[in-house]
Amino acid sequence: MLNPLWLHRIAHGLHNSHVSDVPQMMDYLIRILFACWLPHTARIGAGAKILGPVVIGRNTVIGANAVVVTDIPSHCVAVGVPAHVIRSGIDPATFLYHHTAAGKSLS
């Protein structure tokens, strides 16, 4: 049986490999088949559960073991059971890896 997170992980991998158009089409396929929106730029933590027809915004980070039952906006971090936004206005490239755009450590 297909799982929307499996398709999301494949689309995210293709996006990181700079394959054009296929990740976007997979996003639409997920939306049609599973009534949820998981953009290929979202980062979903290990063990996270997405329940029901929800929309997850672009460049969003969902924490490990979070349970998403409501819509999550773009550019934010959501954690917990049920998932709630703890930080908004993030750039995932610098937030996740603790590096600036120039590649230097923030610490």
N, CA, C and O atoms as a printed pandas DataFrame, in Angstrom:
     atom_number atom_name residue_name chain_id  residue_number  x_coord  y_coord  z_coord
0              1         N          MET        A               1    0.838   -1.188    0.000
1              2        CA          MET        A               1    0.000    0.000    0.000
2              3         C          MET        A               1    0.882    1.250    0.000
3              4         O          MET        A               1    1.894    1.310    0.698
4              5         N          LEU        A               2    0.491    2.221   -0.774
5              6        CA          LEU        A               2    1.241    3.471   -0.856
6              7         C          LEU        A               2    1.085    4.285    0.417
7              8         O          LEU        A               2    0.023    4.302    1.039
8              9         N          ASN        A               3    2.133    4.937    0.779
9             10        CA          ASN        A               3    2.139    5.805    1.951
10            11         C          ASN        A               3    2.574    7.195    1.477
11            12         O          ASN        A               3    3.565    7.304    0.755
12            13         N          PRO        A               4    1.861    8.260    1.862
13            14        CA          PRO        A               4    2.249    9.595    1.379
14            15         C          PRO        A               4    3.648    9.997    1.815
15            16         O          PRO        A               4    4.314   10.748    1.103
16            17         N          LEU        A               5    4.117    9.517    2.970
17            18        CA          LEU        A               5    5.474    9.875    3.404
18            19         C          LEU        A               5    6.536    9.222    2.522
19            20         O          LEU        A               5    7.586    9.820    2.284
20            21         N          TRP        A               6    6.283    8.014    2.038
21            22        CA          TRP        A               6    7.230    7.379    1.123
22            23         C          TRP        A               6    7.351    8.205   -0.147
23            24         O          TRP        A               6    8.454    8.493   -0.614
24            25         N          LEU        A               7    6.200    8.584   -0.702
25            26        CA          LEU        A               7    6.231    9.405   -1.916
26            27         C          LEU        A               7    6.903   10.745   -1.659
27            28         O          LEU        A               7    7.636   11.248   -2.510
28            29         N          HIS        A               8    6.652   11.329   -0.477
29            30        CA          HIS        A               8    7.296   12.598   -0.127
30            31         C          HIS        A               8    8.811   12.432   -0.080
31            32         O          HIS        A               8    9.537   13.278   -0.603
32            33         N          ARG        A               9    9.298   11.366    0.531
33            34        CA          ARG        A               9   10.746   11.152    0.635
34            35         C          ARG        A               9   11.380   10.962   -0.747
35            36         O          ARG        A               9   12.484   11.448   -0.995
36            37         N          ILE        A              10   10.689   10.259   -1.642
37            38        CA          ILE        A              10   11.197   10.101   -3.002
38            39         C          ILE        A              10   11.237   11.455   -3.713
39            40         O          ILE        A              10   12.226   11.792   -4.363
40            41         N          ALA        A              11   10.152   12.231   -3.584
41            42        CA          ALA        A              11   10.103   13.556   -4.224
42            43         C          ALA        A              11   11.190   14.462   -3.660
43            44         O          ALA        A              11   11.820   15.209   -4.410
44            45         N          HIS        A              12   11.420   14.408   -2.340
45            46        CA          HIS        A              12   12.454   15.244   -1.723
46            47         C          HIS        A              12   13.837   14.844   -2.229
47            48         O          HIS        A              12   14.673   15.707   -2.496
48            49         N          GLY        A              13   14.082   13.548   -2.361
49            50        CA          GLY        A              13   15.362   13.087   -2.904
50            51         C          GLY        A              13   15.577   13.541   -4.329
51            52         O          GLY        A              13   16.682   13.946   -4.690
52            53         N          LEU        A              14   14.535   13.480   -5.149
53            54        CA          LEU        A              14   14.644   13.962   -6.530
54            55         C          LEU        A              14   14.880   15.460   -6.570
55            56         O          LEU        A              14   15.642   15.950   -7.404
56            57         N          HIS        A              15   14.228   16.192   -5.668
57            58        CA          HIS        A              15   14.429   17.643   -5.594
58            59         C          HIS        A              15   15.882   17.957   -5.241
59            60         O          HIS        A              15   16.480   18.856   -5.831
60            61         N          ASN        A              16   16.449   17.232   -4.294
61            62        CA          ASN        A              16   17.856   17.442   -3.917
62            63         C          ASN        A              16   18.812   17.045   -5.034
63            64         O          ASN        A              16   19.934   17.547   -5.093
64            65         N          SER        A              17   18.382   16.150   -5.918
65            66        CA          SER        A              17   19.210   15.732   -7.055
66            67         C          SER        A              17   19.027   16.646   -8.261
67            68         O          SER        A              17   19.575   16.388   -9.332
68            69         N          HIS        A              18   18.255   17.712   -8.083
69            70        CA          HIS        A              18   18.020   18.720   -9.119
70            71         C          HIS        A              18   17.292   18.152  -10.334
71            72         O          HIS        A              18   17.542   18.569  -11.465
72            73         N          VAL        A              19   16.390   17.199  -10.094
73            74        CA          VAL        A              19   15.528   16.693  -11.161
74            75         C          VAL        A              19   14.365   17.663  -11.285
75            76         O          VAL        A              19   13.683   17.949  -10.301
76            77         N          SER        A              20   14.138   18.167  -12.487
77            78        CA          SER        A              20   13.106   19.192  -12.643
78            79         C          SER        A              20   11.734   18.572  -12.902
79            80         O          SER        A              20   11.629   17.518  -13.529
80            81         N          ASP        A              21   10.710   19.221  -12.424
81            82        CA          ASP        A              21    9.293   18.929  -12.665
82            83         C          ASP        A              21    8.757   17.665  -11.996
83            84         O          ASP        A              21    7.589   17.644  -11.608
84            85         N          VAL        A              22    9.553   16.623  -11.848
85            86        CA          VAL        A              22    9.046   15.376  -11.269
86            87         C          VAL        A              22    8.629   15.563   -9.808
87            88         O          VAL        A              22    7.553   15.093   -9.440
88            89         N          PRO        A              23    9.431   16.230   -8.943
89            90        CA          PRO        A              23    8.967   16.420   -7.563
90            91         C          PRO        A              23    7.656   17.192   -7.473
91            92         O          PRO        A              23    6.811   16.881   -6.632
92            93         N          GLN        A              24    7.479   18.187   -8.321
93            94        CA          GLN        A              24    6.230   18.961   -8.325
94            95         C          GLN        A              24    5.050   18.082   -8.712
95            96         O          GLN        A              24    3.977   18.187   -8.118
96            97         N          MET        A              25    5.240   17.214   -9.703
97            98        CA          MET        A              25    4.164   16.308  -10.104
98            99         C          MET        A              25    3.853   15.313   -8.989
99           100         O          MET        A              25    2.692   14.958   -8.781
100          101         N          MET        A              26    4.875   14.865   -8.276
101          102        CA          MET        A              26    4.646   13.937   -7.166
102          103         C          MET        A              26    3.892   14.635   -6.034
103          104         O          MET        A              26    3.069   14.009   -5.367
104          105         N          ASP        A              27    4.164   15.929   -5.808
105          106        CA          ASP        A              27    3.409   16.699   -4.815
106          107         C          ASP        A              27    1.917   16.682   -5.148
107          108         O          ASP        A              27    1.080   16.473   -4.270
108          109         N          TYR        A              28    1.594   16.904   -6.417
109          110        CA          TYR        A              28    0.195   16.899   -6.833
110          111         C          TYR        A              28   -0.414   15.503   -6.718
111          112         O          TYR        A              28   -1.582   15.366   -6.355
112          113         N          LEU        A              29    0.366   14.472   -7.023
113          114        CA          LEU        A              29   -0.112   13.103   -6.888
114          115         C          LEU        A              29   -0.462   12.790   -5.430
115          116         O          LEU        A              29   -1.492   12.173   -5.157
116          117         N          ILE        A              30    0.387   13.213   -4.503
117          118        CA          ILE        A              30    0.116   13.018   -3.075
118          119         C          ILE        A              30   -1.174   13.733   -2.685
119          120         O          ILE        A              30   -2.000   13.195   -1.948
120          121         N          ARG        A              31   -1.331   14.944   -3.189
121          122        CA          ARG        A              31   -2.529   15.726   -2.838
122          123         C          ARG        A              31   -3.801   15.062   -3.353
123          124         O          ARG        A              31   -4.818   15.044   -2.658
124          125         N          ILE        A              32   -3.751   14.520   -4.556
125          126        CA          ILE        A              32   -4.926   13.882   -5.144
126          127         C          ILE        A              32   -5.237   12.553   -4.462
127          128         O          ILE        A              32   -6.390   12.287   -4.121
128          129         N          LEU        A              33   -4.217   11.716   -4.259
129          130        CA          LEU        A              33   -4.444   10.379   -3.714
130          131         C          LEU        A              33   -4.767   10.368   -2.227
131          132         O          LEU        A              33   -5.585    9.567   -1.775
132          133         N          PHE        A              34   -4.129   11.251   -1.462
133          134        CA          PHE        A              34   -4.220   11.151   -0.010
134          135         C          PHE        A              34   -4.887   12.352    0.656
135          136         O          PHE        A              34   -4.988   12.385    1.882
136          137         N          ALA        A              35   -5.337   13.322   -0.104
137          138        CA          ALA        A              35   -6.008   14.518    0.418
138          139         C          ALA        A              35   -5.160   15.255    1.441
139          140         O          ALA        A              35   -5.694   15.859    2.371
140          141         N          CYS        A              36   -3.836   15.210    1.277
141          142        CA          CYS        A              36   -2.952   16.014    2.125
142          143         C          CYS        A              36   -1.883   16.623    1.236
143          144         O          CYS        A              36   -1.553   16.080    0.182
144          145         N          TRP        A              37   -1.350   17.746    1.665
145          146        CA          TRP        A              37   -0.366   18.482    0.869
146          147         C          TRP        A              37    0.976   18.423    1.576
147          148         O          TRP        A              37    1.152   19.018    2.639
148          149         N          LEU        A              38    1.930   17.698    0.980
149          150        CA          LEU        A              38    3.289   17.574    1.512
150          151         C          LEU        A              38    4.262   18.076    0.449
151          152         O          LEU        A              38    4.663   17.296   -0.415
152          153         N          PRO        A              39    4.651   19.332    0.481
153          154        CA          PRO        A              39    5.584   19.824   -0.541
154          155         C          PRO        A              39    6.951   19.156   -0.405
155          156         O          PRO        A              39    7.363   18.781    0.693
156          157         N          HIS        A              40    7.648   19.012   -1.536
157          158        CA          HIS        A              40    8.942   18.329   -1.518
158          159         C          HIS        A              40   10.011   19.122   -0.770
159          160         O          HIS        A              40   11.090   18.588   -0.515
160          161         N          THR        A              41    9.748   20.367   -0.415
161          162        CA          THR        A              41   10.729   21.159    0.336
162          163         C          THR        A              41   10.531   21.059    1.840
163          164         O          THR        A              41   11.318   21.622    2.601
164          165         N          ALA        A              42    9.491   20.351    2.288
165          166        CA          ALA        A              42    9.269   20.171    3.727
166          167         C          ALA        A              42   10.197   19.080    4.250
167          168         O          ALA        A              42   10.521   18.132    3.534
168          169         N          ARG        A              43   10.617   19.222    5.495
169          170        CA          ARG        A              43   11.446   18.203    6.146
170          171         C          ARG        A              43   10.598   17.531    7.211
171          172         O          ARG        A              43   10.121   18.187    8.137
172          173         N          ILE        A              44   10.409   16.219    7.082
173          174        CA          ILE        A              44    9.577   15.456    8.007
174          175         C          ILE        A              44   10.492   14.577    8.845
175          176         O          ILE        A              44   11.239   13.761    8.306
176          177         N          GLY        A              45   10.436   14.742   10.176
177          178        CA          GLY        A              45   11.285   13.975   11.075
178          179         C          GLY        A              45   10.890   12.504   11.160
179          180         O          GLY        A              45    9.773   12.130   10.802
180          181         N          ALA        A              46   11.810   11.682   11.633
181          182        CA          ALA        A              46   11.582   10.245   11.762
182          183         C          ALA        A              46   10.433    9.976   12.721
183          184         O          ALA        A              46   10.368   10.561   13.802
184          185         N          GLY        A              47    9.540    9.101   12.327
185          186        CA          GLY        A              47    8.428    8.703   13.176
186          187         C          GLY        A              47    7.279    9.683   13.234
187          188         O          GLY        A              47    6.319    9.461   13.973
188          189         N          ALA        A              48    7.352   10.762   12.475
189          190        CA          ALA        A              48    6.260   11.744   12.480
190          191         C          ALA        A              48    5.019   11.144   11.833
191          192         O          ALA        A              48    5.119   10.387   10.868
192          193         N          LYS        A              49    3.867   11.481   12.360
193          194        CA          LYS        A              49    2.590   10.993   11.829
194          195         C          LYS        A              49    1.800   12.174   11.286
195          196         O          LYS        A              49    1.715   13.221   11.927
196          197         N          ILE        A              50    1.225   12.004   10.105
197          198        CA          ILE        A              50    0.385   13.033    9.505
198          199         C          ILE        A              50   -0.998   12.428    9.348
199          200         O          ILE        A              50   -1.203   11.524    8.539
200          201         N          LEU        A              51   -1.942   12.930   10.125
201          202        CA          LEU        A              51   -3.275   12.341   10.182
202          203         C          LEU        A              51   -4.307   13.272    9.572
203          204         O          LEU        A              51   -4.413   14.440    9.946
204          205         N          GLY        A              52   -5.061   12.739    8.633
205          206        CA          GLY        A              52   -6.158   13.497    8.055
206          207         C          GLY        A              52   -5.732   14.390    6.910
207          208         O          GLY        A              52   -4.560   14.431    6.537
208          209         N          PRO        A              53   -6.695   15.102    6.359
209          210        CA          PRO        A              53   -6.430   15.999    5.229
210          211         C          PRO        A              53   -5.825   17.318    5.711
211          212         O          PRO        A              53   -6.554   18.267    6.002
212          213         N          VAL        A              54   -4.515   17.378    5.794
213          214        CA          VAL        A              54   -3.836   18.575    6.270
214          215         C          VAL        A              54   -2.950   19.152    5.174
215          216         O          VAL        A              54   -2.596   18.469    4.213
216          217         N          VAL        A              55   -2.601   20.416    5.339
217          218        CA          VAL        A              55   -1.692   21.106    4.427
218          219         C          VAL        A              55   -0.456   21.483    5.227
219          220         O          VAL        A              55   -0.548   22.136    6.267
220          221         N          ILE        A              56    0.707   21.060    4.725
221          222        CA          ILE        A              56    1.981   21.427    5.341
222          223         C          ILE        A              56    2.663   22.391    4.393
223          224         O          ILE        A              56    2.834   22.086    3.212
224          225         N          GLY        A              57    3.056   23.553    4.895
225          226        CA          GLY        A              57    3.639   24.593    4.057
226          227         C          GLY        A              57    5.033   24.270    3.564
227          228         O          GLY        A              57    5.693   23.353    4.054
228          229         N          ARG        A              58    5.458   25.035    2.596
229          230        CA          ARG        A              58    6.802   24.863    2.030
230          231         C          ARG        A              58    7.868   25.250    3.050
231          232         O          ARG        A              58    7.657   26.122    3.893
232          233         N          ASN        A              59    9.017   24.582    2.954
233          234        CA          ASN        A              59   10.172   24.850    3.821
234          235         C          ASN        A              59    9.804   24.756    5.297
235          236         O          ASN        A              59   10.266   25.555    6.112
236          237         N          THR        A              60    8.983   23.790    5.626
237          238        CA          THR        A              60    8.571   23.558    7.000
238          239         C          THR        A              60    9.332   22.370    7.565
239          240         O          THR        A              60    9.628   21.418    6.843
240          241         N          VAL        A              61    9.648   22.423    8.844
241          242        CA          VAL        A              61   10.326   21.324    9.524
242          243         C          VAL        A              61    9.340   20.726   10.531
243          244         O          VAL        A              61    8.840   21.423   11.413
244          245         N          ILE        A              62    9.069   19.429   10.387
245          246        CA          ILE        A              62    8.213   18.707   11.329
246          247         C          ILE        A              62    9.137   17.847   12.186
247          248         O          ILE        A              62    9.898   17.038   11.656
248          249         N          GLY        A              63    9.078   18.014   13.488
249          250        CA          GLY        A              63    9.966   17.300   14.393
250          251         C          GLY        A              63    9.700   15.804   14.435
251          252         O          GLY        A              63    8.621   15.340   14.064
252          253         N          ALA        A              64   10.694   15.059   14.890
253          254        CA          ALA        A              64   10.574   13.613   15.024
254          255         C          ALA        A              64    9.447   13.268   15.996
255          256         O          ALA        A              64    9.286   13.905   17.037
256          257         N          ASN        A              65    8.677   12.253   15.635
257          258        CA          ASN        A              65    7.565   11.740   16.439
258          259         C          ASN        A              65    6.430   12.738   16.649
259          260         O          ASN        A              65    5.578   12.521   17.510
260          261         N          ALA        A              66    6.399   13.819   15.887
261          262        CA          ALA        A              66    5.280   14.766   15.979
262          263         C          ALA        A              66    4.041   14.140   15.343
263          264         O          ALA        A              66    4.150   13.302   14.448
264          265         N          VAL        A              67    2.879   14.546   15.806
265          266        CA          VAL        A              67    1.616   14.094   15.233
266          267         C          VAL        A              67    0.890   15.323   14.692
267          268         O          VAL        A              67    0.402   16.158   15.453
268          269         N          VAL        A              68    0.830   15.416   13.369
269          270        CA          VAL        A              68    0.231   16.579   12.709
270          271         C          VAL        A              68   -1.243   16.289   12.438
271          272         O          VAL        A              68   -1.579   15.358   11.705
272          273         N          VAL        A              69   -2.116   17.096   13.037
273          274        CA          VAL        A              69   -3.560   16.928   12.827
274          275         C          VAL        A              69   -4.204   18.203   12.285
275          276         O          VAL        A              69   -5.376   18.187   11.908
276          277         N          THR        A              70   -3.454   19.308   12.241
277          278        CA          THR        A              70   -3.961   20.566   11.691
278          279         C          THR        A              70   -2.960   21.096   10.668
279          280         O          THR        A              70   -1.827   20.622   10.591
280          281         N          ASP        A              71   -3.388   22.079    9.890
281          282        CA          ASP        A              71   -2.512   22.686    8.885
282          283         C          ASP        A              71   -1.326   23.370    9.559
283          284         O          ASP        A              71   -1.459   23.960   10.631
284          285         N          ILE        A              72   -0.150   23.279    8.903
285          286        CA          ILE        A              72    1.075   23.906    9.388
286          287         C          ILE        A              72    1.512   24.921    8.333
287          288         O          ILE        A              72    1.635   24.559    7.163
288          289         N          PRO        A              73    1.752   26.192    8.710
289          290        CA          PRO        A              73    2.125   27.202    7.717
290          291         C          PRO        A              73    3.553   27.018    7.190
291          292         O          PRO        A              73    4.318   26.202    7.704
292          293         N          SER        A              74    3.891   27.785    6.168
293          294        CA          SER        A              74    5.229   27.735    5.571
294          295         C          SER        A              74    6.273   28.360    6.489
295          296         O          SER        A              74    5.955   29.183    7.347
296          297         N          HIS        A              75    7.523   27.953    6.293
297          298        CA          HIS        A              75    8.689   28.521    6.972
298          299         C          HIS        A              75    8.558   28.493    8.493
299          300         O          HIS        A              75    8.727   29.517    9.154
300          301         N          CYS        A              76    8.258   27.316    9.043
301          302        CA          CYS        A              76    8.154   27.214   10.494
302          303         C          CYS        A              76    8.616   25.836   10.959
303          304         O          CYS        A              76    8.866   24.942   10.149
304          305         N          VAL        A              77    8.724   25.682   12.276
305          306        CA          VAL        A              77    9.078   24.415   12.908
306          307         C          VAL        A              77    7.892   23.994   13.761
307          308         O          VAL        A              77    7.394   24.780   14.568
308          309         N          ALA        A              78    7.437   22.757   13.588
309          310        CA          ALA        A              78    6.313   22.237   14.367
310          311         C          ALA        A              78    6.748   20.954   15.070
311          312         O          ALA        A              78    7.350   20.076   14.453
312          313         N          VAL        A              79    6.445   20.849   16.355
313          314        CA          VAL        A              79    6.804   19.670   17.143
314          315         C          VAL        A              79    5.658   19.332   18.090
315          316         O          VAL        A              79    4.748   20.136   18.293
316          317         N          GLY        A              80    5.714   18.139   18.664
317          318        CA          GLY        A              80    4.798   17.772   19.730
318          319         C          GLY        A              80    3.641   16.904   19.301
319          320         O          GLY        A              80    3.465   16.579   18.127
320          321         N          VAL        A              81    2.847   16.536   20.314
321          322        CA          VAL        A              81    1.646   15.728   20.116
322          323         C          VAL        A              81    0.494   16.464   20.773
323          324         O          VAL        A              81    0.440   16.496   22.003
324          325         N          PRO        A              82   -0.406   17.040   20.051
325          326        CA          PRO        A              82   -0.400   17.268   18.613
326          327         C          PRO        A              82    0.626   18.344   18.241
327          328         O          PRO        A              82    1.013   19.164   19.074
328          329         N          ALA        A              83    1.052   18.325   16.998
329          330        CA          ALA        A              83    2.093   19.251   16.541
330          331         C          ALA        A              83    1.618   20.697   16.635
331          332         O          ALA        A              83    0.487   21.018   16.270
332          333         N          HIS        A              84    2.494   21.559   17.128
333          334        CA          HIS        A              84    2.216   22.995   17.189
334          335         C          HIS        A              84    3.481   23.740   16.781
335          336         O          HIS        A              84    4.590   23.227   16.930
336          337         N          VAL        A              85    3.309   24.929   16.275
337          338        CA          VAL        A              85    4.429   25.730   15.769
338          339         C          VAL        A              85    5.203   26.311   16.950
339          340         O          VAL        A              85    4.630   26.961   17.824
340          341         N          ILE        A              86    6.516   26.066   16.964
341          342        CA          ILE        A              86    7.356   26.644   18.014
342          343         C          ILE        A              86    8.238   27.766   17.488
343          344         O          ILE        A              86    8.744   28.575   18.267
344          345         N          ARG        A              87    8.425   27.822   16.185
345          346        CA          ARG        A              87    9.231   28.900   15.594
346          347         C          ARG        A              87    8.742   29.136   14.175
347          348         O          ARG        A              87    8.445   28.182   13.455
348          349         N          SER        A              88    8.655   30.382   13.770
349          350        CA          SER        A              88    8.238   30.691   12.401
350          351         C          SER        A              88    9.243   31.648   11.774
351          352         O          SER        A              88   10.064   32.258   12.459
352          353         N          GLY        A              89    9.156   31.762   10.463
353          354        CA          GLY        A              89   10.073   32.636    9.729
354          355         C          GLY        A              89   11.471   32.066    9.599
355          356         O          GLY        A              89   12.442   32.823    9.602
356          357         N          ILE        A              90   11.602   30.737    9.485
357          358        CA          ILE        A              90   12.923   30.114    9.416
358          359         C          ILE        A              90   13.359   29.898    7.976
359          360         O          ILE        A              90   12.542   29.875    7.056
360          361         N          ASP        A              91   14.657   29.743    7.803
361          362        CA          ASP        A              91   15.238   29.278    6.551
362          363         C          ASP        A              91   15.791   27.888    6.857
363          364         O          ASP        A              91   16.776   27.780    7.587
364          365         N          PRO        A              92   15.188   26.814    6.320
365          366        CA          PRO        A              92   15.601   25.466    6.703
366          367         C          PRO        A              92   17.073   25.162    6.453
367          368         O          PRO        A              92   17.677   24.386    7.194
368          369         N          ALA        A              93   17.655   25.760    5.426
369          370        CA          ALA        A              93   19.065   25.472    5.133
370          371         C          ALA        A              93   19.959   25.920    6.279
371          372         O          ALA        A              93   20.903   25.211    6.629
372          373         N          THR        A              94   19.692   27.060    6.863
373          374        CA          THR        A              94   20.519   27.522    7.972
374          375         C          THR        A              94   20.024   26.979    9.301
375          376         O          THR        A              94   20.826   26.751   10.206
376          377         N          PHE        A              95   18.714   26.767    9.440
377          378        CA          PHE        A              95   18.160   26.278   10.703
378          379         C          PHE        A              95   18.600   24.849   10.985
379          380         O          PHE        A              95   19.000   24.531   12.105
380          381         N          LEU        A              96   18.529   23.985    9.976
381          382        CA          LEU        A              96   18.831   22.571   10.196
382          383         C          LEU        A              96   20.309   22.299   10.384
383          384         O          LEU        A              96   20.675   21.425   11.171
384          385         N          TYR        A              97   21.152   23.008    9.698
385          386        CA          TYR        A              97   22.567   22.684    9.709
386          387         C          TYR        A              97   23.400   23.678   10.504
387          388         O          TYR        A              97   24.622   23.541   10.568
388          389         N          HIS        A              98   22.766   24.672   11.108
389          390        CA          HIS        A              98   23.452   25.652   11.943
390          391         C          HIS        A              98   24.621   26.314   11.210
391          392         O          HIS        A              98   25.680   26.542   11.794
392          393         N          HIS        A              99   24.423   26.612    9.955
393          394        CA          HIS        A              99   25.422   27.285    9.148
394          395         C          HIS        A              99   24.796   28.499    8.490
395          396         O          HIS        A              99   23.593   28.531    8.232
396          397         N          THR        A             100   25.613   29.482    8.226
397          398        CA          THR        A             100   25.152   30.643    7.474
398          399         C          THR        A             100   25.190   30.306    6.001
399          400         O          THR        A             100   25.675   29.241    5.618
400          401         N          ALA        A             101   24.690   31.190    5.179
401          402        CA          ALA        A             101   24.706   30.969    3.743
402          403         C          ALA        A             101   26.130   30.843    3.213
403          404         O          ALA        A             101   26.350   30.182    2.198
404          405         N          ALA        A             102   27.107   31.469    3.884
405          406        CA          ALA        A             102   28.498   31.397    3.454
406          407         C          ALA        A             102   29.160   30.087    3.875
407          408         O          ALA        A             102   30.311   29.835    3.519
408          409         N          GLY        A             103   28.433   29.240    4.641
409          410        CA          GLY        A             103   28.999   27.964    5.037
410          411         C          GLY        A             103   29.765   27.997    6.329
411          412         O          GLY        A             103   30.399   27.004    6.686
412          413         N          LYS        A             104   29.731   29.117    7.057
413          414        CA          LYS        A             104   30.459   29.228    8.320
414          415         C          LYS        A             104   29.543   28.859    9.486
415          416         O          LYS        A             104   28.340   29.118    9.451
416          417         N          SER        A             105   30.111   28.269   10.489
417          418        CA          SER        A             105   29.332   27.855   11.646
418          419         C          SER        A             105   28.815   29.060   12.410
419          420         O          SER        A             105   29.497   30.081   12.500
420          421         N          LEU        A             106   27.610   28.947   12.962
421          422        CA          LEU        A             106   27.036   30.029   13.750
422          423         C          LEU        A             106   27.578   30.039   15.174
423          424         O          LEU        A             106   27.480   31.063   15.851
424          425         N          SER        A             107   28.139   28.951   15.643
425          426        CA          SER        A             107   28.634   28.904   17.014
426          427         C          SER        A             107   30.069   29.359   17.154
427          428         O          SER        A             107   30.609   29.368   18.260
